[in-house]
Amino acid sequence: MSSSKDVWGELHDVCRALHELLYRTRDTRNARMLLPRLQALLEDLPTTDEAIIRAEAFAIYYELRQEPEQAIAYRRREVELMQKLHQHIRTHKYDAKTKQALLYGREVRDLEERKAIIVALQKLIGT
């Protein structure tokens, strides 16, 4: 069994790869090949509802399984957590380097992209 740190790090890497495949190159076939690894990582995660990467991973997982309603629910949670992070950063004093590290992959453009994914999934199911 991997350490918690290893699981989170690998989950981050797998999510980045899947994001690239699904939304940049639109290579669903190769993305689905990573589904078993993603599922195994999700099963190894500690239970926490406050991790943005966890919400993102479950959203991708359900999207790959063609369960858009579940994917939407997790994308909404991801957006909520990202907004919470942005609010936290606005209300606390961090130096530029720390802000950059905290917002890596979670900047405003990333937040807007996640909202667009939700809209696309909603269109897919007709809501």
C-alpha positions as CSV (number, residue, x, y, z in Angstrom):
1,M,0.0,0.0,0.0
2,S,1.3,3.5,-0.9
3,S,1.7,6.2,1.6
4,S,-1.0,8.9,1.7
5,K,1.5,11.4,0.2
6,D,2.3,9.1,-2.7
7,V,-1.4,8.5,-3.4
8,W,-2.1,12.3,-3.5
9,G,0.9,12.9,-5.7
10,E,0.1,10.2,-8.1
11,L,-3.6,11.2,-8.2
12,H,-2.5,14.7,-9.2
13,D,-0.3,13.3,-12.0
14,V,-3.1,11.0,-13.3
15,C,-5.6,13.8,-13.2
16,R,-3.3,16.1,-15.1
17,A,-2.8,13.4,-17.8
18,L,-6.5,12.7,-18.0
19,H,-7.4,16.4,-18.2
20,E,-5.0,16.8,-21.1
21,L,-6.4,13.7,-22.9
22,L,-10.1,14.6,-22.3
23,Y,-10.2,18.4,-22.7
24,R,-7.1,19.3,-24.8
25,T,-6.5,16.4,-27.2
26,R,-10.0,14.9,-26.9
27,D,-8.5,11.4,-26.8
28,T,-11.2,9.6,-24.8
29,R,-9.9,6.2,-25.9
30,N,-6.5,6.7,-24.3
31,A,-8.1,8.4,-21.3
32,R,-10.3,5.3,-20.6
33,M,-7.1,3.2,-20.5
34,L,-6.2,5.2,-17.3
35,L,-9.6,4.5,-15.7
36,P,-8.4,1.4,-13.7
37,R,-5.5,3.3,-12.3
38,L,-7.7,6.2,-11.4
39,Q,-10.2,3.9,-9.7
40,A,-7.4,2.2,-7.7
41,L,-6.1,5.6,-6.5
42,L,-9.5,6.8,-5.5
43,E,-10.0,3.6,-3.4
44,D,-6.7,4.3,-1.6
45,L,-7.5,7.9,-0.8
46,P,-8.1,9.0,2.8
47,T,-11.7,10.2,3.3
48,T,-11.8,13.9,3.1
49,D,-14.3,16.1,1.4
50,E,-12.1,19.2,1.4
51,A,-9.5,18.2,-1.2
52,I,-10.0,19.8,-4.6
53,I,-8.0,17.1,-6.4
54,R,-10.4,14.5,-4.9
55,A,-13.4,16.2,-6.3
56,E,-11.7,16.6,-9.7
57,A,-10.7,12.9,-9.7
58,F,-14.2,11.7,-9.0
59,A,-15.6,14.1,-11.7
60,I,-13.2,12.6,-14.2
61,Y,-13.9,9.1,-13.0
62,Y,-17.6,9.5,-13.5
63,E,-17.2,11.3,-16.8
64,L,-15.2,8.4,-18.1
65,R,-17.8,5.9,-16.9
66,Q,-20.4,7.9,-18.8
67,E,-22.3,8.9,-15.6
68,P,-22.6,12.7,-16.3
69,E,-25.0,13.4,-13.4
70,Q,-22.3,12.2,-10.9
71,A,-19.6,14.0,-12.9
72,I,-21.5,17.2,-12.6
73,A,-22.0,16.8,-8.9
74,Y,-18.3,16.4,-8.4
75,R,-17.4,19.2,-10.8
76,R,-19.7,21.5,-8.8
77,R,-17.9,20.4,-5.6
78,E,-14.6,21.1,-7.3
79,V,-15.7,24.6,-8.3
80,E,-17.0,25.3,-4.8
81,L,-13.7,24.3,-3.3
82,M,-11.7,26.3,-5.8
83,Q,-13.9,29.3,-5.0
84,K,-13.3,28.7,-1.3
85,L,-9.5,28.6,-2.0
86,H,-9.7,31.9,-4.0
87,Q,-11.6,33.5,-1.1
88,H,-9.1,32.3,1.4
89,I,-6.2,33.7,-0.6
90,R,-8.0,37.1,-1.0
91,T,-8.5,37.4,2.8
92,H,-5.1,36.2,3.9
93,K,-1.7,37.7,3.3
94,Y,0.6,35.4,1.3
95,D,3.7,36.4,-0.6
96,A,3.5,36.0,-4.4
97,K,5.4,32.7,-4.5
98,T,3.1,31.1,-1.9
99,K,0.0,32.4,-3.8
100,Q,1.4,30.9,-7.0
101,A,2.0,27.6,-5.4
102,L,-1.5,27.5,-3.7
103,L,-3.2,28.4,-7.0
104,Y,-1.2,26.1,-9.3
105,G,-3.8,24.5,-11.6
106,R,-6.6,26.3,-9.7
107,E,-6.3,29.8,-11.1
108,V,-9.3,31.9,-12.4
109,R,-8.8,30.5,-15.9
110,D,-8.9,26.9,-14.5
111,L,-12.0,27.8,-12.5
112,E,-13.7,29.1,-15.6
113,E,-12.7,26.0,-17.5
114,R,-14.3,23.8,-14.9
115,K,-17.5,25.8,-15.1
116,A,-17.5,25.3,-18.9
117,I,-17.1,21.5,-18.4
118,I,-20.2,21.5,-16.2
119,V,-22.1,23.4,-18.9
120,A,-21.0,20.9,-21.5
121,L,-22.0,17.9,-19.3
122,Q,-25.4,19.5,-18.6
123,K,-25.9,19.9,-22.4
124,L,-25.0,16.3,-22.8
125,I,-27.9,15.2,-20.5
126,G,-30.2,18.0,-21.6
127,T,-30.4,20.1,-18.5
